[in-house]
Every structure is written in C-alpha cells, then in structure tokens.
Amino acid sequence: MFDSILSCLNYLFSAKRKLFQNIYQITGFHPTKITCYEQALRHHSVSEKIHQSGTKNSNERLEYLGDAILNGVIADYLFKKFPFKEEGFLTEMRSKIVSRASLNDLALKIGLSKLVEYDKRSMQNVNLRNSIFGNALEAFIGAIFLDKGFDKTRWFITEK
C-alpha cells in the first residue's frame, strides 16, 4: 500500500502528471504502472520498432489481452444477468456490446480518444478511423489488468 501511495506521489510531481490525472478521471483509481497505460494509448502508426522481429512498441499486444478480458467479463455479466436466456441470445448481446462501433463510441464518451497517440494521416483510412479508439479501449483494459489485476478490471468494465 505504501508503495502505491509513493508511486502516486511520484507521478503527481512528474512530467506524466497530466496523463496520470486523465487516467484517474477515466478509471476512478490511480494508476501504478503508468508505462502500461502509455503503451495502451500508443497506436502502431506512431510506435517504434523494439525488436529485430519487427515488433513495435504499440498497443496491439495489450489490445489482444484487453479483448479477451472484456469478452470474458461481458460473458460472465450477461450469463448472471439473464439466467434463463439461451446461448444465442447471450452471444448476440455480447456481440453488440463489444462491437467495434460500440467500443469506439464508448472510447469517445469516456475521453480516451483524446489520449491516444496516432498519426493523424491514418484517420484518412476509413477502417482505421472506425477502429482506432475501440482498439485503444481494449488495450486500456489490458493495461488496467496488468496494473490492477482482474477484480479491478472487472469493476471498471461493469461499473464504468
């Protein structure tokens, strides 16, 4: 607990203070591992190559993790909320909730889109424009998971 408080104080007086505050406003809790969130908010269009394999320091791996967690949490939520509904109904509901359009809209509503680093020219591509912020939201969920664990991530998804 003391480490968490110390970490918060360090960020509040650092150059990353604004990002720290923005994450707090979106999530309702103080981030501990700020680098996870920085990576979650970095689109591959502005990331640097970090490995000889061509891997970039972007949000794509966190997006993969966040997508899996989001689907699991939503499936669990719907399963409990609708105990007598058939599998088809549950699948359709989950698909609507986690659709790219839905996640993009949600990212815009919570202000995440203002924090995403991306090459503005990439917004000319319709497919990217329709997915960049939803993908960042999934990556953000992955960052929360790495920073705070499953219970806090589930709380963020279901309550925020």
C-alpha positions in Angstrom: 0.0 0.0 0.0 2.8 2.4 0.9 4.5 1.7 -2.5 1.2 2.5 -4.3 0.9 5.9 -2.4 4.6 6.7 -3.1 4.1 5.8 -6.8 1.1 8.1 -7.0 3.0 11.0 -5.4 5.9 10.4 -7.8 3.6 10.7 -10.8 1.8 13.7 -9.5 5.0 15.6 -9.5 6.4 14.2 -12.7 6.1 15.2 -16.4 3.5 12.5 -16.7 1.2 14.2 -14.2 -1.4 15.1 -16.9 -1.6 11.5 -18.1 -1.9 10.2 -14.5 -4.8 12.6 -13.8 -6.5 11.7 -17.1 -6.3 8.0 -16.3 -7.7 8.7 -12.8 -10.6 10.7 -14.3 -11.5 7.8 -16.7 -11.0 4.9 -14.3 -11.7 6.4 -10.8 -8.4 4.9 -9.4 -4.8 5.9 -9.5 -2.6 4.0 -11.9 0.5 2.4 -10.5 2.2 1.1 -13.7 1.9 4.2 -15.9 4.0 2.7 -18.7 1.3 0.1 -19.3 -1.2 2.9 -20.0 1.3 4.8 -22.2 1.7 1.7 -24.3 -2.1 1.1 -24.4 -2.5 4.6 -25.8 0.2 4.3 -28.5 -1.1 3.3 -31.9 1.2 1.3 -34.2 1.3 4.3 -36.6 3.5 6.2 -34.1 5.3 3.4 -32.4 8.9 2.4 -32.8 10.4 -0.9 -33.7 11.7 -2.5 -30.5 12.7 -6.0 -31.6 14.6 -7.4 -34.6 11.4 -9.4 -35.4 9.7 -6.2 -36.4 7.7 -5.9 -33.2 6.6 -2.4 -32.4 6.1 -0.7 -29.1 2.4 -0.2 -29.8 -0.9 -1.1 -28.1 -1.6 -4.2 -30.3 -0.5 -6.8 -27.7 -2.4 -5.1 -24.9 -5.4 -4.9 -27.3 -5.3 -8.7 -27.6 -5.2 -9.1 -23.8 -7.9 -6.5 -23.2 -10.2 -8.0 -25.9 -10.0 -11.4 -24.2 -10.7 -10.0 -20.7 -13.5 -7.8 -22.0 -15.3 -10.7 -23.7 -14.9 -12.9 -20.6 -16.2 -10.2 -18.2 -19.2 -9.4 -20.5 -20.0 -13.1 -21.0 -20.0 -13.6 -17.2 -22.1 -10.5 -16.6 -24.7 -11.5 -19.2 -24.7 -15.1 -18.0 -25.6 -14.0 -14.5 -28.0 -11.2 -15.5 -30.1 -13.4 -17.8 -30.1 -16.8 -16.1 -32.9 -18.2 -18.3 -31.9 -16.9 -21.7 -30.5 -19.2 -24.4 -26.9 -19.2 -25.7 -27.9 -17.5 -28.9 -29.4 -14.5 -27.1 -26.3 -14.2 -24.8 -23.9 -14.4 -27.8 -25.9 -11.7 -29.7 -26.0 -9.4 -26.7 -22.2 -9.8 -26.1 -21.5 -9.2 -29.8 -23.5 -5.9 -29.7 -21.7 -4.8 -26.5 -18.2 -5.5 -27.7 -18.7 -4.5 -31.4 -16.1 -2.2 -32.8 -18.6 0.6 -33.3 -19.8 0.3 -29.7 -16.3 0.3 -28.3 -15.3 3.3 -30.5 -18.4 5.2 -29.2 -17.5 4.3 -25.6 -13.9 5.4 -26.0 -15.1 8.8 -27.3 -17.6 9.2 -24.4 -15.1 8.5 -21.7 -12.5 10.8 -23.2 -10.0 8.0 -24.1 -9.8 9.2 -27.7 -8.1 12.5 -26.5 -5.2 10.5 -25.0 -4.5 8.1 -27.9 -1.2 8.9 -29.8 -1.6 8.2 -33.5 -0.5 9.5 -36.9 -3.3 11.9 -37.9 -2.9 10.9 -41.5 -4.1 7.4 -40.6 -7.5 8.9 -39.9 -8.0 9.2 -43.7 -8.3 5.4 -43.8 -11.9 4.6 -43.0 -11.2 1.2 -41.5 -8.7 2.7 -39.1 -10.9 5.7 -38.2 -13.7 3.2 -37.3 -11.5 1.1 -35.1 -8.6 3.1 -33.6 -10.3 4.2 -30.4 -12.1 1.0 -29.8 -8.8 -0.9 -30.2 -7.3 1.6 -27.7 -10.1 0.9 -25.3 -9.3 -2.8 -25.4 -5.6 -2.1 -24.9 -6.5 0.2 -22.0 -8.5 -2.6 -20.4 -5.4 -4.8 -20.9 -3.3 -2.1 -19.1 -5.7 -2.0 -16.2 -5.5 -5.8 -15.9 -1.7 -5.7 -15.8 -1.7 -2.8 -13.4 -4.5 -3.6 -11.0 -5.5 -7.3 -11.6 -8.7 -9.0 -12.7 -11.1 -7.8 -10.0 -10.4 -4.1 -10.6 -10.6 -4.6 -14.3 -13.9 -6.4 -14.0 -15.1 -3.5 -11.8 -14.0 -0.9 -14.4 -15.8 -2.8 -17.2 -19.1 -3.3 -15.4 -19.3 -0.1 -13.4 -17.6 2.5 -15.6 
